[in-house]
Amino acid sequence: MPATSIIRNASKNRARLDVRLQSHSKALIEEAAALSGQSLSEYVVSTLLQQSTKLLQQHHHIRLSNRDRNQFLALLDTQDKPNPALARAARKFKRSFGKLA
């Protein structure tokens, strides 16, 4: 494979993120990167990925106390029929989106 082809393929897998920040913020980040033994880019990317992953995990997972978990599970086990508001909402959903698998 020619070298130009390798370079072209490598650049296709790279995304770029440009940010503007105050000089004292950049100096702080550069110092932290140096202390971590990473380049500035490596430090910024790893820190952003860690924080993004943490935030998304918090957003996508529901944490319940034991009491709330037990109450939720008990409600799932009941044989109650949906109240009128829930039945209307279900009909509206089915009209809008059809039946889902």
Backbone as CSV, one residue per row, in Angstrom:
resi,resn,N_x,N_y,N_z,CA_x,CA_y,CA_z,C_x,C_y,C_z
1,MET,0.853,-1.174,0.000,0.000,0.000,0.000,0.898,1.235,0.000
2,PRO,0.642,2.195,-0.877,1.462,3.403,-0.921,1.314,4.231,0.352
3,ALA,2.375,4.967,0.686,2.381,5.776,1.908,1.262,6.806,1.903
4,THR,0.968,7.404,0.759,-0.097,8.413,0.704,-1.444,7.800,1.048
5,SER,-1.661,6.551,0.656,-2.912,5.879,0.970,-3.034,5.630,2.470
6,ILE,-1.928,5.257,3.111,-1.941,5.023,4.553,-2.252,6.320,5.287
7,ILE,-1.616,7.406,4.878,-1.848,8.697,5.516,-3.295,9.134,5.326
8,ARG,-3.818,8.957,4.126,-5.193,9.343,3.846,-6.157,8.533,4.723
9,ASN,-5.930,7.218,4.855,-6.805,6.379,5.677,-6.699,6.738,7.147
10,ALA,-5.503,7.034,7.624,-5.330,7.405,9.032,-6.061,8.699,9.335
11,SER,-6.016,9.650,8.412,-6.666,10.930,8.677,-8.187,10.810,8.654
12,LYS,-8.744,9.828,7.975,-10.197,9.631,7.954,-10.713,9.186,9.321
13,ASN,-9.857,8.550,10.118,-10.277,8.043,11.419,-10.034,9.046,12.535
14,ARG,-9.670,10.239,12.195,-9.379,11.266,13.197,-10.455,12.340,13.151
15,ALA,-11.046,12.613,14.282,-11.976,13.733,14.385,-11.252,14.846,15.135
16,ARG,-11.713,16.021,14.961,-11.040,17.165,15.566,-12.017,17.917,16.455
17,LEU,-11.508,18.412,17.574,-12.295,19.206,18.495,-11.481,20.440,18.837
18,ASP,-11.959,21.592,18.423,-11.277,22.856,18.709,-12.054,23.595,19.782
19,VAL,-11.340,24.095,20.774,-11.992,24.849,21.847,-11.249,26.148,22.083
20,ARG,-11.960,27.118,22.564,-11.349,28.384,22.957,-11.493,28.483,24.466
21,LEU,-10.406,28.907,25.122,-10.443,29.052,26.556,-9.483,30.144,26.991
22,GLN,-9.642,30.599,28.190,-8.783,31.657,28.702,-7.376,31.100,28.936
23,SER,-6.390,31.971,28.847,-5.001,31.531,28.933,-4.690,30.891,30.282
24,HIS,-5.273,31.384,31.361,-4.991,30.762,32.660,-5.593,29.361,32.745
25,SER,-6.700,29.126,32.056,-7.287,27.787,32.019,-6.379,26.839,31.250
26,LYS,-5.847,27.315,30.129,-4.943,26.483,29.330,-3.688,26.151,30.130
27,ALA,-3.154,27.132,30.854,-1.953,26.896,31.654,-2.213,25.838,32.725
28,LEU,-3.371,25.894,33.343,-3.742,24.914,34.364,-3.818,23.511,33.760
29,ILE,-4.446,23.398,32.604,-4.584,22.108,31.929,-3.216,21.589,31.488
30,GLU,-2.367,22.466,30.971,-1.021,22.059,30.562,-0.215,21.540,31.754
31,GLU,-0.357,22.194,32.902,0.365,21.747,34.096,-0.128,20.374,34.542
32,ALA,-1.424,20.177,34.522,-1.987,18.883,34.908,-1.549,17.788,33.936
33,ALA,-1.517,18.113,32.639,-1.070,17.141,31.643,0.379,16.746,31.896
34,ALA,1.219,17.734,32.180,2.635,17.455,32.444,2.780,16.573,33.685
35,LEU,2.027,16.858,34.733,2.093,16.050,35.949,1.620,14.620,35.717
36,SER,0.689,14.450,34.784,0.169,13.110,34.498,1.082,12.335,33.554
37,GLY,2.076,13.027,32.978,2.982,12.355,32.046,2.384,12.161,30.664
38,GLN,1.345,12.904,30.360,0.676,12.796,29.064,0.903,14.076,28.278
39,SER,0.791,13.937,26.952,0.805,15.147,26.136,-0.487,15.905,26.424
40,LEU,-0.525,17.152,26.016,-1.725,17.953,26.240,-2.936,17.306,25.571
41,SER,-2.766,16.872,24.330,-3.883,16.235,23.611,-4.330,14.954,24.302
42,GLU,-3.372,14.112,24.698,-3.725,12.858,25.370,-4.482,13.140,26.667
43,TYR,-3.996,14.117,27.426,-4.634,14.451,28.699,-6.051,14.972,28.486
44,VAL,-6.208,15.881,27.549,-7.531,16.463,27.297,-8.510,15.382,26.839
45,VAL,-8.082,14.545,25.903,-8.979,13.508,25.386,-9.335,12.509,26.483
46,SER,-8.340,12.034,27.245,-8.634,11.037,28.281,-9.534,11.623,29.367
47,THR,-9.303,12.869,29.746,-10.130,13.499,30.774,-11.560,13.707,30.277
48,LEU,-11.698,14.183,29.052,-13.049,14.375,28.497,-13.787,13.050,28.368
49,LEU,-13.094,12.010,27.942,-13.743,10.700,27.811,-14.175,10.156,29.172
50,GLN,-13.311,10.298,30.170,-13.664,9.824,31.516,-14.892,10.561,32.047
51,GLN,-14.902,11.883,31.928,-16.017,12.673,32.441,-17.298,12.413,31.648
52,SER,-17.159,12.268,30.338,-18.334,11.996,29.503,-18.934,10.641,29.839
53,THR,-18.078,9.643,30.003,-18.549,8.300,30.348,-19.250,8.315,31.700
54,LYS,-18.665,8.993,32.667,-19.247,9.083,34.004,-20.624,9.754,33.957
55,LEU,-20.715,10.870,33.244,-21.984,11.588,33.148,-23.047,10.745,32.451
56,LEU,-22.682,10.081,31.368,-23.653,9.258,30.643,-24.111,8.070,31.477
57,GLN,-23.206,7.470,32.237,-23.602,6.365,33.107,-24.585,6.846,34.166
58,GLN,-24.332,8.011,34.732,-25.255,8.560,35.728,-26.614,8.856,35.107
59,HIS,-26.604,9.319,33.881,-27.854,9.685,33.208,-28.647,8.450,32.791
60,HIS,-27.967,7.391,32.372,-28.640,6.215,31.835,-29.007,5.165,32.880
61,HIS,-28.509,5.291,34.090,-28.795,4.312,35.130,-29.618,4.957,36.235
62,ILE,-30.600,4.220,36.681,-31.430,4.686,37.784,-30.987,3.957,39.043
63,ARG,-30.698,4.710,40.059,-30.308,4.104,41.339,-31.464,4.273,42.317
64,LEU,-31.889,3.156,42.858,-32.993,3.170,43.798,-32.520,2.707,45.169
65,SER,-33.122,3.251,46.189,-32.879,2.730,47.530,-33.541,1.356,47.609
66,ASN,-33.213,0.587,48.631,-33.846,-0.733,48.791,-35.356,-0.592,48.913
67,ARG,-35.803,0.430,49.638,-37.236,0.654,49.807,-37.905,0.947,48.472
68,ASP,-37.299,1.837,47.685,-37.874,2.188,46.383,-37.853,1.002,45.427
69,ARG,-36.764,0.228,45.449,-36.689,-0.961,44.597,-37.802,-1.937,44.949
70,ASN,-37.993,-2.179,46.245,-39.031,-3.117,46.678,-40.417,-2.630,46.286
71,GLN,-40.645,-1.329,46.418,-41.939,-0.769,46.031,-42.152,-0.904,44.532
72,PHE,-41.122,-0.622,43.745,-41.224,-0.745,42.290,-41.535,-2.188,41.889
73,LEU,-40.799,-3.140,42.463,-41.035,-4.546,42.126,-42.426,-5.000,42.557
74,ALA,-42.891,-4.529,43.695,-44.237,-4.884,44.158,-45.292,-4.353,43.188
75,LEU,-45.092,-3.148,42.700,-46.041,-2.583,41.740,-46.055,-3.366,40.437
76,LEU,-44.917,-3.886,40.029,-44.873,-4.700,38.809,-45.665,-5.999,38.977
77,ASP,-45.725,-6.489,40.195,-46.411,-7.756,40.452,-47.920,-7.608,40.614
78,THR,-48.436,-6.399,40.727,-49.876,-6.223,40.926,-50.627,-6.493,39.627
79,GLN,-51.865,-6.845,39.772,-52.714,-7.148,38.625,-53.681,-5.997,38.330
80,ASP,-53.373,-4.812,38.832,-54.264,-3.666,38.645,-54.409,-3.333,37.161
81,LYS,-55.623,-2.897,36.813,-55.870,-2.439,35.444,-55.423,-0.990,35.336
82,PRO,-55.043,-0.560,34.131,-54.623,0.839,33.963,-55.775,1.792,34.263
83,ASN,-55.444,2.919,34.865,-56.479,3.921,35.128,-56.855,4.592,33.803
84,PRO,-57.945,5.354,33.776,-58.407,5.954,32.509,-57.359,6.827,31.814
85,ALA,-56.591,7.573,32.575,-55.576,8.442,31.959,-54.500,7.609,31.261
86,LEU,-54.089,6.528,31.897,-53.078,5.672,31.290,-53.634,4.974,30.048
87,ALA,-54.878,4.544,30.102,-55.507,3.897,28.943,-55.590,4.881,27.765
88,ARG,-55.959,6.144,28.051,-56.011,7.157,26.977,-54.618,7.384,26.391
89,ALA,-53.633,7.457,27.267,-52.261,7.686,26.798,-51.793,6.522,25.927
90,ALA,-52.150,5.305,26.297,-51.769,4.128,25.502,-52.438,4.165,24.133
91,ARG,-53.709,4.530,24.085,-54.409,4.626,22.794,-53.775,5.708,21.913
92,LYS,-53.475,6.839,22.522,-52.845,7.927,21.768,-51.487,7.496,21.228
93,PHE,-50.726,6.802,22.042,-49.419,6.316,21.608,-49.567,5.357,20.430
94,LYS,-50.508,4.434,20.532,-50.711,3.460,19.459,-51.141,4.129,18.172
95,ARG,-51.983,5.189,18.284,-52.394,5.908,17.074,-51.190,6.625,16.449
96,SER,-50.337,7.166,17.288,-49.184,7.941,16.787,-48.054,7.066,16.268
97,PHE,-47.787,5.957,16.968,-46.601,5.161,16.658,-46.899,3.730,16.240
98,GLY,-48.142,3.326,16.317,-48.478,1.953,15.984,-48.042,1.027,17.097
99,LYS,-48.275,-0.255,16.862,-47.879,-1.244,17.871,-46.407,-1.551,17.703
100,LEU,-45.696,-1.592,18.787,-44.283,-1.956,18.761,-44.161,-3.431,19.072
101,ALA,-43.228,-4.077,18.426,-42.977,-5.511,18.584,-43.475,-6.006,19.854
